[in-house]
Amino acid sequence: MLRSFDGMKPQIADSAYVDEAAVVIGNVVVEADASVWPNTTLRGDHGKIVVGEGANVQDNAVLHEDAELEPYSTVGHSAIVHDATVGERALVGMNAVVLDGSHVGDGAVVAAGSVVTEDTEIPPSTLVAGAPAEPKTEIDDPRLERTADRYVELSKKYAETSVRLD
């Protein structure tokens, strides 16, 4: 569902995929080849939300305030990004939370269930875990780097073949 708020309308690139069960409100930009999956909420009522080129926001995730996903980043199922930035090809794991003023560096991974507290800077290519999230190890895993690429392809398949049955 796409809705305007206070005169602001979501801007969705032609090649982006926004599932009809997602809620996208107000000052939201979804760039080329990005995807927004079922039951996701992007609520751009107190700041701009940007889902960068090829980025994906998976089922039940929430983005609010000034949230930015840089190109080819991933926000996993039921994760929350609130007034924070997720770097290029970074991954926020399932049920993780990234709070106000934080920045997840390029290629970094926030482990499932972790909490990145306010104003935290996650270094590039670093795995963080826990509550609060702390650095565990440096990472260099080409499979992780391809996560967003797989979602770009999957979103194209959904756009071409998914048919509502009710």
SVG drawing of the C-alpha trace seen along z (x, -y; Angstrom):
<svg xmlns="http://www.w3.org/2000/svg" viewBox="-11 -19 50 37">
<polyline fill="none" stroke="black" stroke-width="0.4" points="0.0,0.0 1.4,-3.4 0.1,-6.4 0.9,-10.1 1.4,-12.0 1.4,-15.7 1.8,-16.3 4.7,-13.9 4.3,-10.9 6.5,-7.8 8.8,-7.8 9.3,-4.3 11.6,-3.5 10.1,-1.6 12.4,1.3 11.9,1.5 9.6,4.1 7.2,3.1 5.0,5.9 1.3,5.0 1.3,6.1 4.0,3.6 3.1,0.2 5.0,-2.7 4.0,-6.1 5.2,-9.7 8.7,-10.8 10.1,-7.5 12.4,-6.9 12.8,-3.3 15.6,-3.4 16.2,-1.1 16.2,2.6 15.4,2.2 12.8,4.4 10.4,4.1 8.8,7.3 5.4,8.3 4.3,6.7 7.2,4.3 6.5,0.7 8.5,-2.3 7.0,-5.3 8.4,-8.5 6.5,-10.9 9.4,-12.3 12.2,-12.3 13.2,-10.8 13.6,-7.1 15.9,-6.0 16.1,-2.4 19.1,-2.6 19.7,-0.9 19.4,2.9 18.8,2.8 16.2,5.0 13.9,4.7 12.6,8.2 9.3,9.3 8.0,7.5 10.9,5.1 10.4,1.4 12.2,-1.7 11.3,-5.0 12.7,-8.6 15.8,-9.4 16.7,-5.8 19.0,-5.2 19.9,-1.9 22.9,-2.4 23.1,-0.4 22.8,3.4 22.3,3.5 20.0,5.9 17.6,5.5 16.5,9.0 13.1,10.2 11.5,8.3 14.5,6.0 14.2,2.3 16.3,-0.6 15.4,-3.8 17.0,-7.1 20.2,-5.3 22.3,-4.4 23.1,-0.9 26.2,-1.0 26.7,0.5 26.4,4.3 25.9,4.4 23.4,6.7 21.2,6.2 20.1,9.7 16.7,10.9 15.1,9.3 18.1,6.9 17.6,3.3 19.7,0.3 19.0,-2.8 19.2,-6.6 22.4,-8.1 24.1,-4.8 26.0,-3.9 26.6,-0.3 29.7,-0.4 30.0,1.0 30.0,4.8 29.4,5.1 26.9,7.6 24.7,7.0 23.9,10.5 20.4,11.7 18.7,10.3 21.5,7.8 20.9,4.2 23.0,1.4 22.6,-1.3 22.3,-5.1 25.2,-6.8 27.2,-3.6 29.7,-3.4 30.1,0.1 33.3,0.4 33.2,1.7 33.5,5.5 32.9,6.2 30.5,8.7 28.8,7.3 26.6,9.3 24.8,8.9 22.8,6.4 24.5,4.0 26.2,5.1 29.9,5.4 32.5,6.3 33.3,10.0 35.5,10.4 36.3,9.0 34.5,10.6 35.2,11.2 32.5,13.6 31.6,13.3 28.3,15.1 27.2,12.3 28.2,9.7 25.8,11.4 22.8,11.4 21.3,8.3 22.0,9.5 19.9,12.6 17.1,10.4 17.3,8.3 16.7,11.4 14.0,12.7 12.1,9.4 12.1,9.6 10.7,13.1 8.0,11.9 7.1,9.0 6.8,11.3 5.1,14.4 3.3,13.5 -0.5,13.6 -2.9,12.6 -5.4,15.5 -8.1,13.8"/>
</svg>
